[in-house]
Amino acid sequence: MTLPHSPITCEYMLSVAVIPQKMSLSHRENMPSQGAQRSSWKLWLCSMGAILLFLGSFSMLIFTFLPLKVAKEPCVAKFGPLPSKWQIVSPDPPCVNETSDWKLKILQKGLYLIYGQVAPNVTYKGPAPFEVQLRRNNDIIQTLTNNSKIQNVGGTYELFTGDIIELLFNWEHQVLKNNTYWGIILLANPQFLS
């Protein structure tokens, strides 16, 4: 079964995707035709465009109608930059608990945003290679190895009660702790979490 398609829409998609915009119409008219092979190629390109459009629309519908239980009270924790310590705003019962510098324990399952900034100490000349890791239960979530610029760390993660999250430095003198921090925000408690 072949899907009906509009030649104008497919021609437009083909011209935008394949032919550079700087070419004039005379260049397009004088391009060699490959007959049936070119028609099947255009049909394939149009079909792929339609499939991508459908998948994009479908994923938007899923996220729009997915039952989410948004966090009613703010639950935020931030550590650094130094000399500050953990700053925690949490509902009762709390969603996180500090275990030590740069380390937290998750007390409520949910969807969390982890964010932060790592400022390398460019004057550090020690033998240990530069490496900063964001970890969850000793499993590496993210590793930073570029010591030439300030880098962002974090992302959105599904976390469970008892998870330990920490920002770990290969050597403490490799980062400028007065310009390095990380934090976590409870976004939602999705009902589909197990």
C-alpha positions, -999 to 999 in steps of 0.1 A, spaced: 0 0 0 14 34 -9 6 65 10 -8 94 -10 15 124 -11 14 159 -24 40 166 -52 42 202 -41 50 193 -5 75 167 -14 92 190 -40 94 217 -14 109 193 12 133 180 -14 144 215 -24 149 226 12 167 195 23 189 187 -7 194 217 -30 213 247 -15 193 279 -12 218 299 -32 210 280 -64 187 298 -88 156 282 -104 175 279 -137 201 257 -120 173 235 -106 157 231 -139 189 221 -156 198 195 -131 200 160 -147 171 138 -139 175 102 -129 140 90 -139 123 64 -117 152 62 -93 148 99 -84 110 95 -80 114 66 -55 141 86 -37 118 116 -34 90 93 -21 114 78 5 124 113 16 88 124 19 79 93 38 107 98 63 97 134 68 61 123 75 73 96 99 95 121 118 66 146 120 43 118 133 68 107 160 74 143 171 37 149 175 32 116 193 59 123 218 44 158 225 11 141 232 27 116 256 44 144 276 12 165 275 -12 139 289 12 119 310 0 120 346 26 139 366 23 148 402 42 181 403 60 188 436 37 210 456 63 225 479 98 235 469 126 210 476 160 225 468 195 218 480 227 235 470 263 232 480 289 258 473 305 279 462 327 279 493 328 291 520 291 283 522 278 249 533 246 230 523 216 253 518 184 232 519 148 243 514 127 212 519 91 203 527 81 182 557 90 153 553 122 164 535 132 151 501 170 151 506 195 148 535 231 160 535 255 132 543 288 152 538 302 180 517 293 175 481 271 145 489 233 140 494 210 112 502 176 111 484 146 107 507 118 109 482 116 92 448 109 116 419 122 134 389 151 157 399 170 184 382 207 183 391 227 214 381 261 228 388 293 245 377 329 233 380 357 258 378 390 241 371 422 254 388 443 261 357 474 267 379 472 231 393 503 212 381 500 180 402 504 145 388 467 135 390 447 140 358 418 164 360 385 146 365 353 155 381 325 130 384 288 133 392 278 99 408 247 81 418 253 52 442 290 51 431 279 48 394 292 75 372 264 97 357 287 123 342 325 129 339 342 162 332 378 161 320 384 195 303 404 217 326 407 246 303 372 262 310 343 264 334 319 235 327 283 227 336 273 195 353 240 178 357 207 170 340 173 156 348 173 122 365 147 98 380 160 91 415 148 67 442 147 68 480 181 59 493 201 70 463 233 88 471 243 116 448 277 133 450 301 155 431 336 139 434 369 155 425 400 134 414 420 158 436 405 186 457 431 212 445 421 207 408 390 229 412 384 264 425 359 256 452 350 293 456 335 291 421 323 255 420 288 244 432 261 219 426 224 217 435 193 196 431 156 204 427 127 180 430 106 186 399 78 161 401 67 127 414 56 110 382 28 85 389 45 59 366 75 56 389 78 22 404 
